[in-house]
Amino acid sequence: MTETTSRRSYLLAVARNLGTTITTRQALEIYAVSPWRTANRHTARRDLRDLARRAYLVPVERDGARAYLVSDEPNPAHPGRGSRKALLELIRGEGGEWTVGRIRQTWRQLLGTHVLRMAARRYLADLHRDGHLERHGDGTPRRFYTPVTTGKDDA
């Protein structure tokens, strides 16, 4: 378990015990009496957003400020689960040229979160390696992928 995962798990456990909404200020107070007492406001916000993105917390507005409620679901599925399969189906359905930029934009719409260029590039390369996409533009500045056509003419 990484340091970040441990810190977020600790924050979630304390938030569940509190049973009320949790704000960035409260997260900082929790961290102040923990092994992560040097955590700053930016870290607390990032941890709360990540727990919300993973559906452990639910964002709400309280007194005009962002707060989070603990989700009723004790172990929700990660929102990214199944997104690669959904993306492959979308690529096959829409067809056309697929670039890293187009993948990132589509993935962002599916997940609601930022996707790194490296992850998109690796995903396209994996689909090419597995035979789902054809690669075009080798040796040129513009590389793109197209879905493999499965229909064969027997005429």
N, C-alpha and C positions, 0 to 999 in steps of 0.2 A: 504494500500500500504506500503510495507516495505521500509526501508531506502535505500537499494540497488536499488530497483525498481525505487524509486523517483530520485535517483542520475542518473541512466541510462536514464530515461525518459527526464531529464533535459539536459543531454549531447546530446541526439538525437535531441531534439528540437533546441538547439543552432546549431548543425551540419547542420540541415535542413535549418536554416536561413542563415548560411554561404554559403551554396551551393557549396563549393569546397571540395577537399579532406581534410581529417582530420588525423592528426598523433597523436602519444602519447604526444608529446610536446604540441601540440595545445589543446589536451584534458586537460592537466595539467594547461594550461593558462586559460581555461574555468572554471575549478574547482577553480582556485585561486580567482576568483571574485564571487564565489557562496557560498552557505551555507556549501559546502564541501571543503573549502579552505585547509584543512589538508590532502586531498587525496594525496596519493603518486603515483609514477610511476607504481608500480605493480597494484594498483587499477585501474588506467587509462587503462592499457593494458588489464586487465581482463574485464573491462566494454566494451571496443571496440571489443574484441573478442566475448563477449556474444551478443552484438548487431549484429555482423556479422553472428554469428551462427543462430540467429533468423531472418536473411535475411533483417534487417533494413539497414545494411551497407554492402558494397561489398569490400572485400580486393583487393588491387592493389599494384604494386611495383612502387615507385616513387623515382628516384635518388638512386636506390639500397636499399631503406628502405621500410618498410611496411607502407601503408597508407590505408585509407578507403574512399570510395565514398558513398554518401547517395543513397539508392536504390530508383528506380522509383516507386516501389510499396509502397503506404502509410501505408498499414496494412497487411503485408505478413502473410501467415499461418506459424505457428511454424513448423520446420522440424520434430519434434517429433510426430506431429499429425498423427494418423493412424499407427504409428510404432508398437503399441501393437498388432493390428489386423494383420499386415503384419508378425510379429514375430510368432503369433499363427499359421498362415497359413504355414509358413516355418517349424515350429515344426511338424505339421501334415504331410507335404510333405516329409520331410527328415526322420522322425521317429527316432528310436534309443534312446539312453540315453541322457537326457538333465540335465546338472549340472549348478550350478551358474556360473562357469567359462565359459562354452560354451554359455550360454545366454549372458553374458557380452561381449564376443568376437563378437557374431553375432549382438547384439544391437549396438556395436561400429561401425561395418561395415555399418549398416543401417543408423545410425544417424551421424556418424563422430565425436562423442564426448564420453567422459568418462561416464561410468555408474557405480554407486556404487554397491558393493556387496549386501548391504541391499536392494536396489531397485530391483535387480535381484532376490534375495531370496523371497521378498514379491510378486513379479510378479508370480513366480513359485507357491507359496503357494496359491495365488488367483486363478490361473488356476486350481489347484488341488481342491480347495474349490468349484469352479464352475462346476467341472466335466469334464474338458477338459484333465487333466493329471492324471496318477496314480503315487503315491509316493512309492518309494522303499528304503530300507535301514534304516528303522526306528530303532533307538537304536544302529546303527553302525556309525563309523566315516564318511562313504561315503553315502550321500543321493543323489538320482537321480530321475528323473521323466521320464515317457514314455507316449506317446499319448494314449488316451483311444481308444481301438479298437471298432468300431461300427458294424462290420460285425459279424452276429451270424449264426452258423451252425444249420440248421433245420433238419439234417439227423437223 
